[in-house]
Protein backbone atom coordinates (compact mmCIF):
# COMPACT_ATOMS: atom_id res chain seq x y z
CA UNK A 1 0.00 0.00 0.00
CA UNK A 2 1.39 3.39 -0.88
CA UNK A 3 0.41 6.97 -0.35
CA UNK A 4 -1.37 8.27 -3.42
CA UNK A 5 0.08 11.39 -4.98
CA UNK A 6 -2.50 12.54 -7.53
CA UNK A 7 -1.58 14.03 -10.87
CA UNK A 8 -3.67 17.19 -10.94
CA UNK A 9 -4.63 18.88 -14.19
CA UNK A 10 -6.82 21.92 -14.87
CA UNK A 11 -10.51 21.15 -15.40
CA UNK A 12 -13.81 22.88 -16.05
CA UNK A 13 -16.92 20.82 -15.32
CA UNK A 14 -20.25 21.09 -17.11
CA UNK A 15 -21.86 23.14 -14.33
CA UNK A 16 -18.95 25.57 -14.27
CA UNK A 17 -16.89 24.15 -11.40
CA UNK A 18 -13.21 24.55 -12.16
CA UNK A 19 -9.77 24.14 -10.65
CA UNK A 20 -7.45 21.15 -10.72
CA UNK A 21 -8.45 17.50 -10.55
CA UNK A 22 -7.54 13.97 -11.49
CA UNK A 23 -9.04 11.87 -14.27
CA UNK A 24 -12.23 10.02 -13.31
CA UNK A 25 -11.57 6.39 -12.36
CA UNK A 26 -14.20 3.68 -12.56
CA UNK A 27 -15.19 2.36 -9.13
CA UNK A 28 -17.43 -0.49 -8.07
CA UNK A 29 -18.82 1.09 -4.92
CA UNK A 30 -17.92 2.83 -1.71
CA UNK A 31 -17.96 1.89 1.97
CA UNK A 32 -17.25 3.83 5.15
CA UNK A 33 -15.43 1.97 7.93
CA UNK A 34 -14.48 2.65 11.55
CA UNK A 35 -11.69 1.00 13.53
CA UNK A 36 -11.12 1.74 17.24
CA UNK A 37 -7.80 2.85 18.74
CA UNK A 38 -5.53 -0.18 19.16
CA UNK A 39 -7.10 -2.09 16.25
CA UNK A 40 -4.53 -4.41 14.64
CA UNK A 41 -4.70 -6.61 11.56
CA UNK A 42 -1.67 -8.84 10.99
CA UNK A 43 -0.10 -9.36 7.57
CA UNK A 44 -2.71 -9.43 4.82
CA UNK A 45 -3.03 -8.46 1.17
CA UNK A 46 -5.50 -5.97 -0.18
CA UNK A 47 -8.64 -7.78 -1.40
CA UNK A 48 -8.63 -5.73 -4.62
CA UNK A 49 -7.15 -2.50 -5.98
CA UNK A 50 -8.77 0.21 -3.91
CA UNK A 51 -8.37 3.68 -2.51
CA UNK A 52 -8.46 3.93 1.26
CA UNK A 53 -9.15 7.50 2.33
CA UNK A 54 -8.53 8.15 6.02
CA UNK A 55 -10.73 11.04 7.14
CA UNK A 56 -10.12 10.72 10.91
CA UNK A 57 -7.50 9.06 13.06
CA UNK A 58 -3.98 7.80 12.50
CA UNK A 59 -2.78 4.65 10.78
CA UNK A 60 0.45 2.68 11.02
CA UNK A 61 1.33 0.36 8.12
CA UNK A 62 4.09 -2.24 8.30
CA UNK A 63 5.69 -4.30 5.54
CA UNK A 64 7.78 -7.46 5.55
CA UNK A 65 11.19 -5.77 5.53
CA UNK A 66 10.38 -4.10 8.86
CA UNK A 67 9.49 -0.70 7.43
CA UNK A 68 6.70 1.02 9.36
CA UNK A 69 5.05 4.27 8.26
CA UNK A 70 2.40 6.41 9.92
CA UNK A 71 -0.31 8.32 8.12
CA UNK A 72 -2.55 10.93 9.77
CA UNK A 73 -5.88 12.03 8.38
CA UNK A 74 -6.48 13.24 5.80
CA UNK A 75 -4.58 10.62 3.77
CA UNK A 76 -5.31 8.86 0.49
CA UNK A 77 -3.68 5.44 0.05
CA UNK A 78 -3.80 3.23 -3.03
CA UNK A 79 -3.81 -0.46 -2.10
CA UNK A 80 -2.30 -2.62 -4.83
CA UNK A 81 -0.50 -5.34 -2.83
CA UNK A 82 -2.76 -8.14 -4.03
CA UNK A 83 -0.20 -10.94 -3.65
CA UNK A 84 2.73 -11.77 -1.40
CA UNK A 85 3.04 -10.98 2.30
CA UNK A 86 1.05 -7.77 2.14
CA UNK A 87 1.07 -5.36 5.07
CA UNK A 88 -0.02 -4.92 8.68
CA UNK A 89 -2.54 -2.30 9.77
CA UNK A 90 -2.66 -0.65 13.19
CA UNK A 91 -4.73 2.27 14.47
CA UNK A 92 -2.49 4.42 16.67
CA UNK A 93 -3.35 7.27 19.00
CA UNK A 94 -6.61 7.77 20.86
CA UNK A 95 -8.93 8.58 17.96
CA UNK A 96 -11.11 6.12 16.04
CA UNK A 97 -9.92 5.74 12.46
CA UNK A 98 -12.63 6.51 9.91
CA UNK A 99 -11.98 5.52 6.30
CA UNK A 100 -13.75 5.67 2.99
CA UNK A 101 -12.84 2.64 0.88
CA UNK A 102 -13.35 2.91 -2.88
CA UNK A 103 -12.84 -0.40 -4.74
CA UNK A 104 -11.61 0.25 -8.27
CA UNK A 105 -13.10 -1.43 -11.33
CA UNK A 106 -10.81 -3.75 -13.30
GUBABA-615182 format. One record per atom (N, C-alpha, C): residue number from 1; residue in one letter; chain; atom name; z, x, y. Coordinates in nm, 2 decimals, padded with zeros to 4 digits. Each point is the difference from the previous one (the first is absolute). Layout:
REC     n   res   chain   atom       c3       c1       c2
REC   NUM     A       A     CA        Z        X        Y
...
This chain:
REC     n   res   chain   atom       c3       c1       c2
REC     1     X       A      N    00.00    00.09   -00.12
REC     1     X       A     CA    00.00   -00.09    00.12
REC     1     X       A      C    00.00    00.09    00.12
REC     2     X       A      N   -00.08   -00.03    00.10
REC     2     X       A     CA   -00.01    00.08    00.12
REC     2     X       A      C    00.01   -00.09    00.12
REC     3     X       A      N    00.04    00.06    00.11
REC     3     X       A     CA    00.01   -00.07    00.13
REC     3     X       A      C   -00.15   -00.02    00.04
REC     4     X       A      N   -00.03   -00.12    00.05
REC     4     X       A     CA   -00.13   -00.04    00.04
REC     4     X       A      C   -00.02    00.03    00.14
REC     5     X       A      N   -00.10    00.09    00.03
REC     5     X       A     CA   -00.04    00.03    00.14
REC     5     X       A      C   -00.13   -00.07    00.03
REC     6     X       A      N    00.00   -00.11    00.06
REC     6     X       A     CA   -00.12   -00.08    00.02
REC     6     X       A      C   -00.10    00.07    00.09
REC     7     X       A      N   -00.13   -00.03   -00.02
REC     7     X       A     CA   -00.11    00.05    00.08
REC     7     X       A      C   -00.03   -00.11    00.10
REC     8     X       A      N    00.05    00.01    00.12
REC     8     X       A     CA   -00.02   -00.11    00.10
REC     8     X       A      C   -00.14    00.02    00.07
REC     9     X       A      N   -00.07   -00.11    00.02
REC     9     X       A     CA   -00.12    00.00    00.08
REC     9     X       A      C    00.01   -00.12    00.09
REC    10     X       A      N   -00.08    00.01    00.12
REC    10     X       A     CA    00.00   -00.11    00.09
REC    10     X       A      C   -00.05   -00.13   -00.06
REC    11     X       A      N    00.05   -00.11    00.04
REC    11     X       A     CA   -00.05   -00.13   -00.05
REC    11     X       A      C    00.01   -00.11    00.10
REC    12     X       A      N   -00.08   -00.10   -00.01
REC    12     X       A     CA    00.01   -00.12    00.08
REC    12     X       A      C   -00.02   -00.11   -00.10
REC    13     X       A      N    00.09   -00.09   -00.01
REC    13     X       A     CA    00.00   -00.11   -00.10
REC    13     X       A      C   -00.07   -00.12    00.06
REC    14     X       A      N   -00.03   -00.10   -00.08
REC    14     X       A     CA   -00.08   -00.11    00.05
REC    14     X       A      C    00.07   -00.08    00.11
REC    15     X       A      N    00.13   -00.01   -00.01
REC    15     X       A     CA    00.08   -00.08    00.10
REC    15     X       A      C    00.03    00.09    00.13
REC    16     X       A      N   -00.05    00.12    00.00
REC    16     X       A     CA    00.02    00.08    00.12
REC    16     X       A      C    00.11    00.11   -00.02
REC    17     X       A      N    00.08   -00.01   -00.10
REC    17     X       A     CA    00.10    00.11   -00.03
REC    17     X       A      C   -00.07    00.13    00.00
REC    18     X       A      N    00.06    00.11    00.05
REC    18     X       A     CA   -00.07    00.13   -00.01
REC    18     X       A      C    00.11    00.11    00.00
REC    19     X       A      N   -00.04    00.12   -00.03
REC    19     X       A     CA    00.08    00.11   -00.01
REC    19     X       A      C   -00.05    00.10   -00.10
REC    20     X       A      N    00.09    00.05   -00.09
REC    20     X       A     CA   -00.04    00.08   -00.10
REC    20     X       A      C    00.05   -00.05   -00.13
REC    21     X       A      N   -00.08    00.01   -00.11
REC    21     X       A     CA    00.05   -00.05   -00.13
REC    21     X       A      C   -00.07    00.07   -00.11
REC    22     X       A      N    00.03   -00.04   -00.12
REC    22     X       A     CA   -00.06    00.06   -00.12
REC    22     X       A      C   -00.10   -00.10   -00.06
REC    23     X       A      N   -00.09    00.04   -00.09
REC    23     X       A     CA   -00.09   -00.09   -00.06
REC    23     X       A      C    00.08   -00.10   -00.09
REC    24     X       A      N   -00.05   -00.12   -00.01
REC    24     X       A     CA    00.07   -00.10   -00.09
REC    24     X       A      C   -00.01    00.04   -00.14
REC    25     X       A      N    00.11   -00.01   -00.08
REC    25     X       A     CA   -00.01    00.03   -00.14
REC    25     X       A      C    00.03   -00.13   -00.08
REC    26     X       A      N   -00.07   -00.01   -00.11
REC    26     X       A     CA    00.02   -00.12   -00.08
REC    26     X       A      C    00.14    00.01   -00.07
REC    27     X       A      N    00.08   -00.11    00.00
REC    27     X       A     CA    00.13    00.00   -00.06
REC    27     X       A      C    00.00   -00.12   -00.10
REC    28     X       A      N    00.09    00.01   -00.09
REC    28     X       A     CA    00.01   -00.11   -00.10
REC    28     X       A      C    00.12   -00.09    00.03
REC    29     X       A      N    00.08    00.03    00.10
REC    29     X       A     CA    00.12   -00.08    00.03
REC    29     X       A      C    00.09    00.08    00.09
REC    30     X       A      N    00.13   -00.05    00.00
REC    30     X       A     CA    00.10    00.06    00.08
REC    30     X       A      C    00.13   -00.05   -00.05
REC    31     X       A      N    00.10    00.08    00.00
REC    31     X       A     CA    00.14   -00.04   -00.04
REC    31     X       A      C    00.10    00.08    00.09
REC    32     X       A      N    00.11   -00.07    00.03
REC    32     X       A     CA    00.10    00.06    00.07
REC    32     X       A      C    00.12    00.03   -00.09
REC    33     X       A      N    00.05    00.12    00.00
REC    33     X       A     CA    00.11    00.04   -00.09
REC    33     X       A      C    00.12    00.05    00.07
REC    34     X       A      N    00.12   -00.02   -00.06
REC    34     X       A     CA    00.12    00.06    00.06
REC    34     X       A      C    00.07    00.08   -00.12
REC    35     X       A      N    00.05    00.12    00.04
REC    35     X       A     CA    00.08    00.08   -00.09
REC    35     X       A      C    00.13    00.04    00.07
REC    36     X       A      N    00.12   -00.01   -00.06
REC    36     X       A     CA    00.12    00.03    00.06
REC    36     X       A      C    00.03    00.15    00.02
REC    37     X       A      N    00.09    00.04    00.09
REC    37     X       A     CA    00.03    00.14    00.00
REC    37     X       A      C    00.05    00.05   -00.13
REC    38     X       A      N   -00.04    00.12   -00.04
REC    38     X       A     CA    00.04    00.06   -00.13
REC    38     X       A      C   -00.10   -00.04   -00.11
REC    39     X       A      N   -00.10   -00.09    00.02
REC    39     X       A     CA   -00.10   -00.03   -00.10
REC    39     X       A      C   -00.06    00.13   -00.04
REC    40     X       A      N   -00.03    00.01   -00.14
REC    40     X       A     CA   -00.07    00.12   -00.05
REC    40     X       A      C   -00.09   -00.05   -00.11
REC    41     X       A      N   -00.12    00.05    00.00
REC    41     X       A     CA   -00.09   -00.02   -00.11
REC    41     X       A      C   -00.05    00.14   -00.04
REC    42     X       A      N    00.03    00.03   -00.13
REC    42     X       A     CA   -00.04    00.13   -00.05
REC    42     X       A      C   -00.15    00.02   -00.01
REC    43     X       A      N   -00.05    00.11   -00.05
REC    43     X       A     CA   -00.14    00.03    00.00
REC    43     X       A      C   -00.09   -00.12   -00.05
REC    44     X       A      N   -00.10   -00.03    00.08
REC    44     X       A     CA   -00.09   -00.11   -00.03
REC    44     X       A      C   -00.13    00.02    00.07
REC    45     X       A      N   -00.10   -00.06   -00.05
REC    45     X       A     CA   -00.13    00.01    00.07
REC    45     X       A      C   -00.02   -00.13    00.08
REC    46     X       A      N   -00.08    00.00    00.10
REC    46     X       A     CA   -00.04   -00.12    00.07
REC    46     X       A      C   -00.07   -00.09   -00.09
REC    47     X       A      N    00.02   -00.13    00.00
REC    47     X       A     CA   -00.07   -00.09   -00.09
REC    47     X       A      C   -00.15   -00.02    00.04
REC    48     X       A      N   -00.03    00.03    00.12
REC    48     X       A     CA   -00.14   -00.01    00.05
REC    48     X       A      C   -00.01    00.07    00.13
REC    49     X       A      N   -00.12    00.02    00.05
REC    49     X       A     CA   -00.01    00.05    00.14
REC    49     X       A      C    00.06   -00.10    00.09
REC    50     X       A      N    00.09    00.04    00.09
REC    50     X       A     CA    00.06   -00.10    00.09
REC    50     X       A      C    00.06    00.07    00.12
REC    51     X       A      N    00.00   -00.07    00.11
REC    51     X       A     CA    00.08    00.04    00.12
REC    51     X       A      C    00.14   -00.05   -00.02
REC    52     X       A      N    00.10    00.09    00.04
REC    52     X       A     CA    00.14   -00.05    00.00
REC    52     X       A      C    00.04    00.03    00.15
REC    53     X       A      N    00.03   -00.10    00.07
REC    53     X       A     CA    00.03    00.00    00.14
REC    53     X       A      C    00.15   -00.02    00.01
REC    54     X       A      N    00.08    00.10    00.04
REC    54     X       A     CA    00.14   -00.01    00.02
REC    54     X       A      C    00.03   -00.05    00.14
REC    55     X       A      N    00.06   -00.12    00.01
REC    55     X       A     CA    00.02   -00.05    00.13
REC    55     X       A      C    00.15    00.01    00.04
REC    56     X       A      N    00.09    00.03   -00.09
REC    56     X       A     CA    00.14    00.02    00.02
REC    56     X       A      C    00.06    00.09   -00.11
REC    57     X       A      N    00.09    00.08    00.04
REC    57     X       A     CA    00.07    00.09   -00.09
REC    57     X       A      C   -00.07    00.14   -00.01
REC    58     X       A      N    00.05    00.07   -00.10
REC    58     X       A     CA   -00.04    00.14   -00.02
REC    58     X       A      C   -00.02    00.03   -00.15
REC    59     X       A      N   -00.11    00.07   -00.03
REC    59     X       A     CA   -00.04    00.02   -00.14
REC    59     X       A      C    00.00    00.15   -00.02
REC    60     X       A      N    00.03    00.04   -00.13
REC    60     X       A     CA   -00.01    00.13   -00.04
REC    60     X       A      C   -00.09    00.00   -00.13
REC    61     X       A      N   -00.11    00.08    00.01
REC    61     X       A     CA   -00.09    00.01   -00.11
REC    61     X       A      C    00.01    00.14   -00.06
REC    62     X       A      N    00.01    00.01   -00.14
REC    62     X       A     CA    00.00    00.13   -00.06
REC    62     X       A      C   -00.12    00.01   -00.10
REC    63     X       A      N   -00.05    00.12   -00.02
REC    63     X       A     CA   -00.11    00.03   -00.09
REC    63     X       A      C    00.05    00.11   -00.10
REC    64     X       A      N   -00.08    00.01   -00.10
REC    64     X       A     CA    00.04    00.09   -00.12
REC    64     X       A      C    00.02    00.14    00.03
REC    65     X       A      N   -00.05    00.06    00.11
REC    65     X       A     CA    00.02    00.14    00.03
REC    65     X       A      C    00.13    00.02    00.08
REC    66     X       A      N    00.08   -00.11    00.02
REC    66     X       A     CA    00.13    00.01    00.07
REC    66     X       A      C   -00.01   -00.04    00.15
REC    67     X       A      N   -00.12   -00.02    00.05
REC    67     X       A     CA   -00.02   -00.03    00.14
REC    67     X       A      C    00.06   -00.14    00.03
REC    68     X       A      N    00.08   -00.01    00.10
REC    68     X       A     CA    00.06   -00.13    00.04
REC    68     X       A      C   -00.03   -00.02    00.15
REC    69     X       A      N   -00.06   -00.12    00.04
REC    69     X       A     CA   -00.02   -00.03    00.14
REC    69     X       A      C    00.06   -00.13    00.03
REC    70     X       A      N    00.04   -00.01    00.13
REC    70     X       A     CA    00.06   -00.12    00.05
REC    70     X       A      C   -00.09   -00.06    00.10
REC    71     X       A      N    00.00   -00.13    00.00
REC    71     X       A     CA   -00.09   -00.08    00.09
REC    71     X       A      C    00.09   -00.11    00.06
REC    72     X       A      N    00.01   -00.01    00.13
REC    72     X       A     CA    00.07   -00.10    00.07
REC    72     X       A      C   -00.10   -00.11    00.05
REC    73     X       A      N    00.04   -00.12    00.01
REC    73     X       A     CA   -00.08   -00.11    00.05
REC    73     X       A      C   -00.03    00.03    00.15
REC    74     X       A      N   -00.12   -00.03    00.05
REC    74     X       A     CA   -00.11   -00.06   -00.08
REC    74     X       A      C   -00.08    00.11   -00.06
REC    75     X       A      N   -00.04   -00.01   -00.12
REC    75     X       A     CA   -00.08    00.09   -00.08
REC    75     X       A      C   -00.11   -00.07   -00.08
REC    76     X       A      N   -00.12    00.05   -00.01
REC    76     X       A     CA   -00.10   -00.05   -00.08
REC    76     X       A      C   -00.03    00.11   -00.11
REC    77     X       A      N    00.02   -00.04   -00.13
REC    77     X       A     CA   -00.03    00.09   -00.11
REC    77     X       A      C   -00.12   -00.06   -00.08
REC    78     X       A      N   -00.09    00.09   -00.05
REC    78     X       A     CA   -00.10   -00.04   -00.09
REC    78     X       A      C    00.03    00.05   -00.14
REC    79     X       A      N    00.03   -00.09   -00.09
REC    79     X       A     CA    00.03    00.04   -00.14
REC    79     X       A      C   -00.13    00.01   -00.08
REC    80     X       A      N   -00.02    00.12   -00.05
REC    80     X       A     CA   -00.12    00.02   -00.08
REC    80     X       A      C    00.03    00.08   -00.13
REC    81     X       A      N    00.13    00.02   -00.03
REC    81     X       A     CA    00.04    00.08   -00.11
REC    81     X       A      C    00.00   -00.09   -00.13
REC    82     X       A      N   -00.11   -00.04   -00.05
REC    82     X       A     CA   -00.01   -00.10   -00.10
REC    82     X       A      C    00.02    00.06   -00.14
REC    83     X       A      N   -00.01    00.13   -00.02
REC    83     X       A     CA    00.02    00.07   -00.12
REC    83     X       A      C    00.10    00.12    00.02
REC    84     X       A      N    00.04    00.06   -00.11
REC    84     X       A     CA    00.09    00.11    00.00
REC    84     X       A      C    00.15   -00.04    00.02
REC    85     X       A      N    00.08    00.10    00.05
REC    85     X       A     CA    00.14   -00.03    00.01
REC    85     X       A      C    00.04   -00.10    00.11
REC    86     X       A      N   -00.08    00.00    00.10
REC    86     X       A     CA    00.02   -00.10    00.11
REC    86     X       A      C    00.11    00.06    00.10
REC    87     X       A      N    00.09   -00.09    00.04
REC    87     X       A     CA    00.10    00.04    00.10
REC    87     X       A      C    00.13   -00.08   -00.02
REC    88     X       A      N    00.10    00.04    00.07
REC    88     X       A     CA    00.13   -00.07    00.00
REC    88     X       A      C    00.01   -00.07    00.13
REC    89     X       A      N    00.07   -00.11    00.01
REC    89     X       A     CA    00.03   -00.07    00.12
REC    89     X       A      C    00.15   -00.03    00.02
REC    90     X       A      N    00.05    00.04    00.12
REC    90     X       A     CA    00.14   -00.03    00.03
REC    90     X       A      C    00.01   -00.05    00.14
REC    91     X       A      N    00.08   -00.10    00.01
REC    91     X       A     CA    00.04   -00.05    00.14
REC    91     X       A      C    00.12    00.07    00.04
REC    92     X       A      N   -00.01    00.07    00.12
REC    92     X       A     CA    00.11    00.08    00.05
REC    92     X       A      C    00.05   -00.06    00.13
REC    93     X       A      N    00.12    00.03    00.04
REC    93     X       A     CA    00.06   -00.06    00.12
REC    93     X       A      C    00.07   -00.12   -00.04
REC    94     X       A      N    00.04   -00.08    00.10
REC    94     X       A     CA    00.08   -00.12   -00.01
REC    94     X       A      C   -00.08   -00.13    00.02
REC    95     X       A      N   -00.13    00.01    00.03
REC    95     X       A     CA   -00.08   -00.11    00.03
REC    95     X       A      C   -00.09   -00.04   -00.12
REC    96     X       A      N   -00.01   -00.13   -00.03
REC    96     X       A     CA   -00.10   -00.05   -00.10
REC    96     X       A      C   -00.14    00.04    00.04
REC    97     X       A      N   -00.07    00.04   -00.10
REC    97     X       A     CA   -00.14    00.04    00.02
REC    97     X       A      C   -00.09   -00.13   -00.01
REC    98     X       A      N   -00.08   -00.03    00.10
REC    98     X       A     CA   -00.09   -00.11   -00.01
REC    98     X       A      C   -00.14    00.05    00.01
REC    99     X       A      N   -00.08   -00.04   -00.10
REC    99     X       A     CA   -00.14    00.05   -00.01
REC    99     X       A      C   -00.10   -00.11   -00.01
REC   100     X       A      N   -00.12    00.02    00.05
REC   100     X       A     CA   -00.11   -00.08   -00.02
REC   100     X       A      C   -00.09    00.07   -00.09
REC   101     X       A      N   -00.03   -00.05   -00.12
REC   101     X       A     CA   -00.09    00.07   -00.10
REC   101     X       A      C   -00.14   -00.08    00.00
REC   102     X       A      N   -00.10    00.08    00.03
REC   102     X       A     CA   -00.14   -00.06    00.00
REC   102     X       A      C   -00.08    00.07   -00.11
REC   103     X       A      N   -00.02   -00.07   -00.11
REC   103     X       A     CA   -00.08    00.06   -00.11
REC   103     X       A      C   -00.15    00.00    00.05
REC   104     X       A      N   -00.07    00.11   -00.03
REC   104     X       A     CA   -00.14    00.01    00.05
REC   104     X       A      C   -00.09   -00.05   -00.12
REC   105     X       A      N   -00.11   -00.06    00.04
REC   105     X       A     CA   -00.10   -00.04   -00.09
REC   105     X       A      C   -00.07    00.13   -00.06
REC   106     X       A      N   -00.06   -00.02   -00.12
REC   106     X       A     CA   -00.07    00.12   -00.06
REC   106     X       A      C   -00.12    00.04    00.08
